Amino acid sequence: MVVFQFFDWSMHFDTFHHKLNNLFVIERISEKNGDQKYWGDSPSPMGPMLKSDYPQIKNVARVKYAGVIMKQGDNVFRESVTFVDDAFYKMFDFPVKWGNQQRFTDPDGIVLTEELSEKLFGKVNSVGKNVNVRFNKDGHETIANFTVKGVFAKQPIEASFYFSALVPSQRMASLGMDKTSDWGQNSDITFLEADQESQFIPIQNNINKYLKLYNASNPDYKIVAFNFQPLKTMNFHSYKVENERFNSTHIAAYIMLLVIGIATLLLVYFNYMNIAIASASTRLKEIGIRKVMGSRRKQIIFQFILENIILCTIAIVIGLFLAKYIFLPGFSQIANIDLSKGLFNNYRTWVALIALILISALSGAAYPSIYISAFKPINIMKGNSKMGSNNRFRKILLGFQFFLTFLAISTALAFIRETKHIKVRPWGYDPANNVVVTLDKSANFGIFKDELKRSSSVISVSGAVESLGKYSQQLVINADGEKQTVNSISALPGFATQLGIQITKGRDLSEAFETDKTSAVIVNQAFLKQMRWTSAIGKTIKYNNQNYLVVGEAKDFHFEDFQTPIGPMILMGCKPSDINSVYVKTTSGLFSNPHKIVEQAWKKVNPNLPFEYYYQDTVFDGYFIGFSQVSQVLGTASVIMIIISVSGIFGLALLILGKKMKEISIRKVLGAGIGNIIYLINKEFLFAIGFAILLGIPVSYWVVRNLFNQITPESGVSAMPLILSFLSLIIMTIISVAWHIFKAHTANPTQYLKDE
């Protein structure tokens, strides 16, 4: 039910928009070495031009996000404002709490989400109130006042994209941000409205017109195509799109959860069928007597199915409440999505439950009922009819049951092990004791740095345009007469030294050389490898018609998370006026709070600006949390599968024991010891364990390797999880049958050797 609810949520993104099937998103496609890459932003003029050129495009809505500072009374917040075209309100149906939607497009207006409205004004109706917003574009600051025209209700969890405040695009002109006619300027999202996807075929056939306009304005970032992606499928597509603004769940997560759901059900059904077949064989005389008394075959089949429907209905009702009050809240906490709300109000849930009851009941009743009901009464009474030959079918089911359990345990152990290892993996630099402060362009770095230096707890201060580990700029440079695509971070001299980035040859950027701020770079080992250089010191690279001298070579370091292999990187110099992030290296202490010292300095020099910070050693926490989430889900699934397997083996061993007690009693009378009894009961499971090991090891290796390739390509698959999984199967089987072995060993043989 948890897996079903997750997929049901994923399949119904944006369904509250009545035009969902008519909405599409423009994406750019670039190509390098035969590999295509999708980009979520698109040229700002393209949407209006398409509407002008093609009558099938009914509406266009461009979305542009901008970081701002909002002030309300004495409270100052760093927020995001979203510029939208007026058609946005025709195309989307976000629920409105307060305000007249006809006024949402007023040039002086702003529309808030309920969350932001409460943050600024409390729980009162904020329509008509004023908001002071401070914009910053290319170092130019503009302060504007807006009147709240409306407030959206809390956005449904099915919403695929989010915003905090909407402002009409026409306001961009007065704010000095209007470049919507420039093909070098991109909108974060461009929505198009058309009746159906096929109407984009003539546009694709004449797409060269728009490609030429874009590539002419972006010669270093040329693209090969545009994609018109249906909004209704965006949740299964956005994970592979760069610069995307939509909810993004990696396809590996969908596959993993689907496999867990199917594997758990199969394990249950194999388990159930095994016990159903074994227990049905004890009812042969009952079936024979019923047939003698006049029962027809279809009545016997119906009886078996009805019994199982009753049993499965009780089980699924219990399972539904476990899902509602235990598993769904637990999963929602892991995935940060509340899927438990409206569980009982969703008609698809009830359809799924009815289907589950029928499938579950048939899985346990169909085979034994059809098979047994075909026996002739006289053969049953004589004891000539048996359930299968040598129980091959049951052994095969048991083998697959062990295989699925082995797969679940080994995969979970592999991820749990990797979760521990990945947190201690070297980053290529030392992030510890660095407080990173977001620098507003209106703040003065020099004054802030001087104030920080007054503290004895501050070791050094540096800064960068991009945030290391969060964002790097992609550049197209010219080196040795060839164009190369590299990542870049622009930072102040001394940045590499402060962060512990190891310089292997040459030197760090230095304040002693004024040109280091404008025309010097450091390259990493991946850059050397891409260029096939043995050394880069003294060489020149060219970017934006300017030459940069390579003054240092650095050891590779992770400027992106561990999911992305380290690529070519250059550290460029910059001026203090350019930086967006201040890096403050502090002394370490067990009970110290370095950010408090930094905050005090900030408040002294920037009392009217919000203080936003993070610790550099937390920059990959999102990635670690994602990996931990996978481990938790797999760990929970493996525990559930172990419980199912143990209970199944226990029940099956009980039935086997009941059939073999006479044989065991005879063997005991003839002198058999406990070792003989252990073998007699366990030999039923030896084939299953062998089958699970032979099939499980290669399949487990393949599954784990492919999952690691998606999440952490640098990881290797260890043999330890496979060995532990094998031992777990053995221990699990021993625990499951230990009670039965003890019972058989201590039983009085005369009790079972008496003739009827």
Order of alpha helices (4+ residues) and beta strands (2+ residues): alpha-beta-beta-beta-alpha-beta-beta-alpha-beta-beta-alpha-beta-beta-beta-beta-beta-alpha-alpha-beta-beta-alpha-alpha-alpha-alpha-alpha-alpha-alpha-beta-alpha-beta-beta-beta-alpha-beta-alpha-beta-alpha-beta-beta-beta-beta-alpha-beta-alpha-alpha-alpha-alpha
